[in-house]
Amino acid sequence: MPPSVPRPRPAPGMPYPRTHAGGPAFVREPRDELFLLAAGNLVSQQTFYESGAERDARYVRLVGELAVQDPEWTAGLLRWLRGEGNMRTASLVGAAAYVRARLRAGATGGPGNRSVIDSVLRRADEPGELLAHWIAAYGRNVPQPVKRGVADGVRRLYTSRALLKYDTASRDVRFGDVLNLVHATPDPDKPWQGPLFRYVLDRRHHPERAVPPASDRLLTAHRALMETPPDERRALVTGPGGSERLAAAGLTWEALAGWLHGPMDAAVWEAVIPAMGSTALLRNLRNFDEAGVSDEVAARVAGRLSDAEEVAGARQFPFRYLAAHRHAPSPRWAAPLERALDHSLANVPALPGRTLILVDRSDSMFWDKVSERSRLTRADAAAVFGTALAVRAEQADLVEFGWGSAAVVFARDEPVLEVLKRFRSMGGTYTAKAVRKHYRDHDRVLIVTDEQTAAYERAGATDPVPAAVPVYTWNLAGYHPAHSPQGPHRHTFGGLTDAAFRMVGLIEAGRGATWPWTPESQVRSRPTG
């Protein structure tokens, strides 16, 4: 990654920069700071050292500054966040901040405002979410570039199936509201979209007369199912052809219970499971067990959960599978979830030579959750990534650290979940002390941490490692202070995504480090050594 600014010598009488925990700190270059914050931050998430509001304000400020100063880089970051980074809310909030800052500054260079808005819209509920955020944050006066970018996204994303899944009464901004706000016109290459848009508007503003287009099989089948008398519905689902009938009508599992006016028992779940995506399956394992879904159906669910292509398509972070494994009520899910976790770490490289891997087990890592809805901590996520690196490396030393440090014993190619059982909580954060104790002429050092070194540290975290030996830091929290200076062989990556793992091989092949969204053809050569 581009270098951060070394810790400067302060003016007379001024203190040196410090981490939140009081350790020696180094000032990040703004792009580096924004990348780590964006990749490691879920919007409005409270952390050990910063409130959600503080982090959100810092994120919006940095996006706004860099949207004017370096629009190419900032647009690339936002596009990557929503795509490979899989960070929905951060990309939407960032795109709005990008446009607002550029409009206020009168900036015209770089990627256009309209194209940046369009680039972060990947799911059909996101045009409405972006507009809802803009109105809440900046008022009801939505500028033309935002409207046009949203309209571009609408033409790509609005389909009959998307309407059934995302245009629900719980949404602040419905599909019809979006069409009215941005004046989106149908895509001329999609002749079915004009009738669909008219139905969307009637459905929102005149539901009593809203009739789906006769040519739309999905919507007409859905309407027929909705109009079935309540006492006949369960038989339609659980009887012959029930699964096919639900799929043809686009009835999701979320809507099924309310439509049935009754419980989701085993027969109902078994009818809807074939139409469920792998992410929905993952979230409902407890429901399947409580309903008594048969072993035969459970085996099919397990097969899908552990299928490498399904895992890749679901784009779930590895800690989702760890959470499901820990909280699944039945042992029949243990093995497939373990395989799914391994598949989700496909980008973790098999590093050659000798590697030292240090996993932060300090208090702040345990306090912070990976998301507001998860019971897993950053300590869990750090252990998952650190262990995955270790078991796939040619030769690795895996270390947990806090006030002290200790080796974590593992066998090469051992299942990640088995190794995780050996990690402990270790108090504060003495990173440099751990590096000094365990570094033995390794070919590289990898540190998975939140970078909040303790007040009693006397040096940068990576100072014990010779300057020519590469050190890679994965910062899982996105805090502002850095635990060491950056340089030609010092690299920091952000967040819980494993997309940056492939950069290790790129860097060590002697090619210049670059941001994940930079085309490979633009990577500059750089001498090794």
N, C-alpha and C positions, 0 to 999 in steps of 0.2 A: 504494500500500500504506500501511497505518497507519505513522505516523512512528516512527523509532527515536529513542533518547535521544541528544541531542548529547553530544559528548565533554565530560565534566564537568571542572571545575577540581579537581585532587586536593587532598587535605589536605596541609599543610606537610610537606615531606620525602618525599612519596609521588610516584611517577612517573606521567606521563600514560599512558593506555591506548595500546597499540601493536599493530599487526598482527603476525602471526607472523614477517614479514620485517623488522620493526623500524620500520615507518613509522607516522605518526600515525593513530590509530584512533578509532572512535566506538562507544559501547556500544549494542547493539541492544535494542529492546523485546522481551520474551520471545516474543511471538507472531511477530514478524518473524524472530527467530532460528530458531524452530522451523520456520517455513515454508521458509526457505532451506535449512536442514539436511535437512528431509524431502524436498524436491523435488530437491536436488542430491546426495543421499547414497544409495549402494547399501549395504545393511546389511553390516557387517564389512569394508567396503572400506578398504584402506590408502590414505592420501593423503600428499602431500609434507610437510605440517605436523602431521598427526594420525594416530595409529594407528587401525585399525578398531575396536578395543575402546574407545578414548577417544571416538570419534564415536558409537558405539552407546550408551555410557553417557550421554553428553550428550543424545542423542535420547530415550532412555527417561525420563531425569530431567525434561526439558522437557514431554514428553507427560503425565507423571504430575502435575506441578505445574499445568499448564493444564487438565487434565481436572477438577480440583477447583475451580480459580479461574474458568475460563471454558469450561464443558463444551459449550455450543452451538458455539462457535468450533472447539474441538478435534474434536468429532464431525464437523463439516463438513469440516475438513482431512482427516481419515482417510477419509471417504467420497470426497472429491475425489481423494486420492492413488490409491485403487484404481480409480476410474473414469477421469476425464479425464486424471489424472496418470499412469496406467498404471504405478504403482509397487507391485508385488505384495508383496514381503517387508516393505517399510517400513510398509505399511498393516496387515498382519497383526500385526507386532511392536507397532505403535502401538496397535492395538485391545486387545491383551492388556495393555499398560501402562496404558491408559485404565481398564480394568475393575479391575485390581489396585489402582491408586492410589485410586480412588473407594471400593472396598470397605474398604481400610485406613483411609481418612479418614471412613467412614460418610456419604459424600456421597450425596444423593438427588435433587438438582435437575438440570435439564437432560435431554438425551437419555438414555434408559435404557441400562444396560450391555448388555442382551440385543440391543437394536436396533443398537447400534454394532458388536457382533460380527457380526451378520447383514449389515450394510451393506458390510463389506469382503470378503465371500465372493462371488466372481464366477465361479470356476472350480471344477470338481468335486474337484480335488485339494486345494483350499485348506482345507476343514474339517479334514482330516487334518494338513495343515501347521501350522495354527494350534494344534491340540491338541498336536502334537509340540513346538512351540515353548514352549507353556505348561508342559508337563511338564519340559522341559529347563531352563527358566528359573526356574520357581516351584514345581515339585514335582508329585506325582501327585494331589494334592487339587484337583480342578478344580471351581470354584464353580458353583452352579446358573445364574447369568446367562450364563456362558460356555457351559455345556452347552445351555441353551435357545436361545441365539443360533446355535450350531453346528447344532442340530437344525432350526432354521428354514432355514438355508442348505442342509442336506441335502435337505429336502423340495423345494426349488427346483431343486437341481443334480444329484441322482443320477438318471441315466438309464442305459439299456442301453449306449448308445454311450460315455458317460462312464466306465462301468465297464470297458469294454474298453481304453480309452485310458489311464486313470489308476490303476486298481487293479492295480498290478504288484508283483512280489516285491521290487523295489528300494525300495519306499516304507517308511518307518519305521512309519507308521500306516496300515493298510489300511482300505478301506471298511467291512469287517466290524468292525474295532476301533472305528471311529467310532460305528457303530450301537450297539455294546455300551456304550461310554463315555457317550454322551449319551442313550441310550434313545429314539432318534428313532422316531416312529410315522409311517406313510405318510400322505401328503396324501389326504384323503377324496375330493377332486375328481380324483384320479389312480388309477383302479381297478387299473391295471397295476403300481403301485408296491409294493403289498403282496407279490405274488409275487416281484418283483424283490428286495425287501429280504430275503426268506427265502433266495433264491438267493445273495445277497451273503454272508449269514451262513454258509451251508453251504460256499460257496466258500472262506471263510477258515478255518473250524473243522473242517469235515468234507469236504475236497475229494474224497475217494473216493466220496461219495454225492451230490455236488452235480450237479444236473441243471437246466438253464435252463427257465423256464416254456415249456410247449408253445406258448402264444399269442404268445411273443416271437420274431418272425421273425429279427431280427438276431442274437440270442444262439444260437438253434438253428442258423442258417446258419454262425455262427462255430464252434460245436462240431463240426458236420459237417466243416468244412474242417480243423480241428485233428486230427480222427481219420483223415484221409486218409493212406494209407500213404506214407512218405517218397519212394519212387521214383515216385509218381504226381503229386507236388505241382507240380513245375515245369511239367508239361504243362497242369495246371489254370490256372496263371497266364498262361503265354505262348500258350496255344491260343485258339481262338475263344471270345469272351465272357469272357476272363480279367479284364479291367478291371471289368466289371459284377459278376463273381463276388466279387472282392476287396471292392468297395464294399458289396455286399449282406451280407457277413460282417463288415464293420467292421475288416478287417485293416489295421493301419497300416504305413507303410513301416519304422518302427522294429522291428516284430515280424516283418517278412517274412523278413529274412535268416536269423534263427534257425529259423524254421519250415521254410524251404526246405532247410536243411542244405547250403547251397551259395552260390556267389557271386551278387551282385546285378549281373548283366550287363545289357546294353542292353535286351534283350527284357523282363526283369523290371521294370526301371525304367520302361519305356514302358507297361507294364501298370498300374503303381501310380500313375504321375504324375497321371492324371485325378482321382484321389481325394485328392490331396494339397492342403493349404491353401497359400496364397501364402507364409506364413512358412516352411513346410517346404521349399517350392521354393527360396526364397532361400538356405537353409542348405545345400542339396545341389547347387549348381551345379558345384562341383568333382567331385562324384561322378558327375554326369551326363556330364561331359566325359571322365572317366577310363574310364567304362563304354562310351563311344562312342555315346551316344544320338543318333538321327538328326537331321538339320537340320530336318526337318518337325516332329518332336516338340519340338525346341528352340525353334522359332518359336512354337509354341503356349504353351510355358512363358514365353517372352519377352513374348508378348501379355498373359498374365495378370499378370506382374510389373509391367508398365508401365501397367496399367489403373487409372485413377484410383479407381474404386470398390473394387477389390481392395486398393489401397494404403491407402485409408481404413479398410477393414475389418480389415486386418492390424494397424493401430495400432502400427507400428514407429517408433522414433525415427529421424530422418533419418540419423544417423550409421551406422545399420545398413546402409543402402543405399550409403553411402560406403565402408564396410568391404568389402561384397560387390563393389563396383566395383573397389577396389584389389587384391583378392585372387582375383578370378575368373580361372581359367586361360585362358579362351578369349575372344577379342575379340567373339564373337557376343553376349555379354551386356552389352557396354559401353553401347550406345545405350538398351536398355530400362531398365537400372539408372539411367542418367542421368535418364530421364523419370520413373522411380519416385521418385528423390530430389526432383525438382521437385514431384511430386504430394504428397509427404510434408510439404512446406512450405506447404501450402495456407492455413494460418492467418497466414502472414506478410503484413502489410499493405503496400499500395502507398502509402507515406507521401507527402503533398503537401509542397511547398515544399523547403527546403534542409535536409539532414540530415547531421550528422557522426557517423560510425560508427567506433569504435575497437575493435580486436581485440587482446586480450592474447596476446603471443607470448613470455612470460617462461619461465624454466626450470621453475618449478613447474607450469605448464600442460602442459609436455611430459612431465614425470615422471608425472603422474597419468593413469591410463587412465579411459575412460568407464565401464568395468566390468571386473571381474576376468578375464573371458573374452575381452575385446576387445583388439586390438592398437592401436586408435585412442586418441588422447590427448584431453584436454580442449582442447588447442590445436587439434586437428582440428575438434572440435565447435564451438568458438568461431568458427573460420574459416568453417564451413558457415553458421552462423546470421548472422554479420556480412555475409557475401557475399550471402546470400539477401535480407537487408534492403536492401543497396545496389543490387542489380540491379533490384529492383522499385520502388524509390523514384523519385519524380519527378526529384529532383536530389540526389545523395549524394556525399560525400567519404569514401572507405574508407581507413582508416589502420591499419597494424600498429604495435605499440609494445612496447618493453621498456626497455633502457637508453636507447635512442634511439627514433625513430619515423620512418615513411616512408609516403607515399601508395601504395596498391595500385591500379594502373591497371586499369580494366575498362570494358566497353561495356555500356550499358543493355540488359537482356534477354539478356545473354551467359550461356551455361550456367554454372551454379555451379561445376561441376567444372573448367572451364577456368581460372576465376579462382583457385581454390585452389592451383594450381601456382605462383603468384607469391608466396605467403607464405613467410617465413623464420623462423628462430629468432633471438630478439633479447635474450637475457640476462636482466637483472633487470626490475623493475617500476617505471617512472617514469610513473605515470598522469597526475598533475597537469601534469608537464612536457609530455607529449604533448597534453593538452587545450589547454594554453596556446599551444603551437606551431601547432595546426591549427584552433582555433576562430576563425571569422571571421563573426560575426553569424549563425550558423546558427539555424534555427527550433527545432531540438532537437538533443540529443546522446544517442547510445546507446553504451554501453560493455559489451562482452562479455568477462568477466574472472573471476578468482577473488578479486579485491579485495585481494590481498596486496602493497600498496605498499611500496617499499623504505625502508630506514632514513633515507636522505638526503633524502626528500621533506620539504618544509617546510610543506605545507598539505594540507587535504583534497583528494581527487582532483578534486572538481567545483568547487572554489573559483574557478577562472578563469572559470566561466560565470556570467553575470548571474543573480540569484536568480529573475527572472521567466521565464527560459528553461527548459523542461522537460529534465531529464536522467534517462534510464532506464538502470539498471544490471542486466545479467543476470549473476548470480553462479552460476557453474557448479559450485562446490565446497561451498558451505554452511558456510564457516568462520565462527567467532563474530565476530571484529572486522570492522567496516565501514570502507570506505575514505573515507567522507564522511558528514556528517549527513544525515538525511532531513527532508523538509519538504513544503510545498504543491506544489512543482514538482520534487521529488526522489523517484524511485520505484525500488525494487529488487525484482526478480523472481528466482526461484530455479530451478535445475535445467536439465536438457537438453530438457525438453518445450517445445514451441512454443505451448502453450495460453495463456500469458500475453501473447503478441504482440497478441492482439486488444484487450488492455487499453489499448494506446497510443491507439487510436481513441476508446475510451470516455472516457479521461481528457481527451483534447484536444477532445472535443466539449463540454467544460465540465461533465461529470458527475463526481460524486465517485468517487475511486478506491476500489475495494472488493476483497475477496478473490474468487478465481475461482469459488468455490462459492456465493457469495451471490446469491440470485435477483435478476434485473434490477429487479424491482419494489421491492426494498429499497435500491437504490442512491440515496444522497442527492444532491440537486442541490447544486452548489457554484459560486459565481461564477467566471468565467474571469478571466484577467489576472494 
